[in-house]
Amino acid sequence: MSDSNLDYIPRNYEDWKFCITKKCGIPLTKDYIEKRLAAFRDLNSDHTKKFIEIYGEQYTNQIISWFVLAQDEFKK
C-alpha cells in the first residue's frame, strides 16, 4: 500500500483493488468484473461518458486494464 489513507485516486493495481474490495466492500467476482468491463467499454453509456469527462480517457483506460488484470486472476 503506497499510502495509509486512500482518499485519492488509486495510481496502481494494488491500491485500486484495495479501494474496491476493502474500502468499498465490493468483492471482485467474475460477474462483477465482466459487468464493469462491459459498462466501461460502452462509449455510448452516459456513465462512461461522465467518467471520461471527469477522469480523462487515459485514466479510464487504466481502470479498464485493472479490471482485465482482476479478470485474469480468475484464469490462474
Protein Blocks (a to p, Z undefined) as FASTA:
>chain_A
ZZfblcbccfbfklmmmmmmmmnopacdfklmmmmmmmmmmmkbmklmmmmmmnojklmm
mmmmmmmmmmmmmmZZ
